[in-house]
Amino acid sequence: MLHHHRKIFFYVADWLNCWIGLREPNPLADQWIGKLGYIPKSAACKAKTSDTDASNFPFAGLVVDPILCPEGFQANTRNEAIDKWMKFALGNRLPPGFSRAETGPEKGLVKYEGSAIHSDYDLMYVSKADQTGNLAFTTLEEAKQLLKLAQPMLNQRLGAAMIQHGAEFEWDGGVGARERELVFRFGPKGKYYEEESSMPQRKGFMH
């Protein structure tokens, strides 16, 4: 994760006196973020970003067609990438605005309105902090209100819509956090820790 982006998360967490949980970002995206001709992945893009080593694949960290570029994905993620792609490019037709080269030096690279696509940031939660800066109990409604404040503040300072959707831990909606994943937790006064988290896969279930 880019250093100046970390500082922005700390700033917003301190300003709102809250904790912000962020799914571990794809480090391969760092080389593309903020550059002309590259944009964050939107909710309309259901295809996966390449997760292979950048030294072996020129589009590492960008959305690619896993059928044209199987080398863009690790062996344990390739099948999932193909499944997502088949749903995204239903009948081999991309949604409006999306394109991808089938031959040439950009073979397999997916673009939206001419811009290549890197991964966005996935917020896991936004929760209140108490007077000492520690995590405080937060109702679902309070969390949603905090998110409404935090998301535009973060995106404005990040310089792009890096955060495209609501928090994954709004568990009553059955949203899509994974069973186990690393979460970066930014708190007020520079407090920070990383922790593996788990989420339910069924609506309304916590564990």
C-alpha positions in Angstrom: 0.0 0.0 0.0 1.4 3.4 -0.9 2.8 5.3 2.0 0.9 8.5 1.4 -2.4 6.5 1.2 -1.7 5.1 4.6 -1.3 8.7 5.9 -4.7 9.6 4.4 -6.4 6.7 6.2 -4.8 7.8 9.5 -5.9 11.4 8.9 -9.5 10.4 8.3 -9.6 8.0 11.2 -8.2 10.8 13.5 -10.5 13.5 12.1 -13.6 11.3 12.6 -12.3 9.6 15.8 -13.0 6.2 14.3 -11.5 2.9 13.2 -11.3 2.1 9.6 -10.8 -1.5 8.5 -9.3 -2.1 5.1 -8.9 -5.4 3.3 -5.3 -6.0 2.5 -4.8 -4.2 -0.8 -3.2 -5.8 -3.9 0.4 -4.5 -3.7 0.7 -5.1 -7.5 -1.7 -2.1 -8.0 0.7 0.4 -6.4 2.7 0.8 -9.6 -0.5 2.0 -11.5 -2.4 4.0 -8.9 -2.6 7.7 -9.7 -1.0 7.4 -13.2 -2.7 8.9 -16.3 -4.6 6.2 -18.2 -5.3 4.0 -15.2 -8.5 4.0 -13.0 -9.7 2.1 -10.0 -11.9 -0.9 -10.5 -15.6 0.0 -10.3 -18.5 -2.1 -9.1 -19.5 -2.7 -12.7 -16.2 -4.6 -13.3 -16.7 -8.1 -12.0 -13.5 -9.5 -13.6 -10.4 -10.1 -11.4 -7.1 -8.2 -11.3 -4.0 -10.1 -12.1 -2.2 -11.5 -9.1 0.9 -12.9 -10.6 4.5 -11.6 -10.0 5.1 -8.3 -11.8 8.5 -9.6 -13.1 6.7 -12.3 -15.1 3.7 -10.4 -16.4 3.5 -6.8 -17.7 -0.1 -6.3 -16.6 0.3 -7.5 -13.0 -2.2 -5.7 -10.8 -4.5 -4.8 -13.7 -7.7 -6.4 -14.9 -7.1 -8.9 -17.6 -8.9 -11.6 -19.5 -7.8 -14.9 -17.8 -8.5 -16.9 -20.9 -6.2 -14.8 -23.1 -3.7 -14.3 -20.2 -3.7 -17.4 -18.0 -0.2 -16.5 -16.9 -1.7 -13.4 -15.2 -3.0 -15.5 -12.4 -1.5 -17.9 -9.8 -2.5 -21.6 -10.1 -4.7 -21.4 -7.0 -6.7 -18.3 -8.3 -6.9 -19.0 -12.0 -10.1 -21.0 -11.9 -11.9 -18.4 -9.8 -10.7 -15.7 -12.2 -12.1 -17.6 -15.2 -15.4 -18.2 -13.5 -15.7 -14.5 -12.7 -14.7 -13.6 -16.3 -17.3 -15.9 -17.8 -20.0 -14.1 -15.9 -18.6 -10.7 -16.6 -18.1 -11.3 -20.4 -21.4 -13.3 -20.8 -21.5 -14.8 -24.3 -18.0 -13.3 -24.9 -19.6 -9.8 -24.8 -18.2 -7.2 -22.5 -20.5 -4.7 -20.7 -20.9 -1.2 -22.3 -17.7 0.9 -22.0 -15.4 -2.1 -21.5 -12.9 -3.4 -24.1 -10.0 -5.7 -24.3 -7.4 -6.4 -27.0 -7.4 -9.9 -28.4 -4.0 -9.6 -30.1 -0.9 -7.4 -30.0 1.2 -6.0 -27.1 -1.9 -5.4 -25.0 -3.5 -8.8 -25.5 -5.9 -9.6 -22.8 -5.7 -6.1 -21.1 -9.2 -4.9 -20.1 -10.0 -1.2 -20.3 -12.9 1.0 -19.5 -13.4 3.9 -21.8 -9.8 3.7 -22.8 -8.2 3.4 -19.3 -6.7 0.3 -17.8 -8.1 -0.9 -14.5 -6.3 -1.5 -11.2 -7.8 -2.8 -8.0 -9.8 -0.5 -5.7 -9.8 -0.4 -1.9 -12.3 -2.6 0.0 -13.4 -1.1 3.3 -14.3 -3.8 5.8 -15.8 -1.6 8.5 -15.9 1.9 9.9 -16.5 2.0 13.7 -16.5 4.5 16.5 -13.5 5.0 18.8 -13.8 6.0 22.4 -12.1 9.0 24.1 -8.9 7.0 24.5 -8.9 6.0 20.8 -9.8 2.4 21.4 -12.5 0.6 19.3 -16.0 1.3 20.7 -19.2 -0.5 20.3 -20.9 0.7 17.2 -24.4 0.0 16.0 -25.0 -0.9 12.4 -26.8 2.4 11.8 -23.9 4.3 13.4 -21.5 2.4 11.2 -23.4 3.4 8.1 -23.4 7.0 9.1 -19.7 7.0 9.7 -19.2 5.4 6.3 -21.1 8.2 4.7 -18.6 10.6 6.2 -15.5 8.6 5.7 -15.9 7.4 2.1 -16.0 10.8 0.4 -13.2 12.2 2.7 -11.0 9.3 1.7 -11.7 9.4 -2.0 -11.2 13.2 -2.1 -7.8 12.9 -0.5 -6.8 9.8 -2.4 -7.5 11.7 -5.6 -9.7 9.0 -7.2 -12.7 6.9 -6.3 -10.6 4.2 -4.7 -13.5 3.2 -2.5 -16.4 2.2 -4.6 -18.9 0.5 -2.3 -20.1 -0.1 1.3 -18.3 -1.9 4.1 -18.0 -5.6 3.9 -18.8 -6.1 7.6 -22.3 -4.8 7.3 -23.2 -8.4 8.0 -27.0 -8.1 8.0 -26.8 -7.7 4.2 -24.8 -10.8 3.7 -22.1 -9.0 1.8 -19.0 -10.5 0.4 -16.2 -10.7 2.9 -14.1 -13.8 2.6 -13.9 -16.5 5.2 -10.4 -15.5 6.2 -8.3 -12.5 5.2 -5.9 -9.9 6.5 -7.4 -6.6 7.5 -5.4 -3.3 8.0 -7.0 -1.4 10.9 -6.4 2.4 11.0 -7.3 4.2 14.2 -7.1 7.7 15.7 -3.8 9.1 17.0 -1.9 6.9 14.6 -3.0 3.6 16.1 -2.7 0.7 13.8 -2.7 -3.1 13.7 -3.1 -5.9 11.2 -5.3 -8.9 12.0 -6.7 -11.9 10.2 -10.4 -11.7 10.2 -13.3 -14.1 9.5 -16.7 -13.4 8.2 -19.9 -15.4 7.7 -21.0 -16.5 4.3 -24.7 -16.5 5.2 -26.9 -13.4 5.8 -27.2 -12.6 9.5 -24.6 -15.1 10.8 -21.5 -14.0 12.8 -18.6 -16.1 13.9 
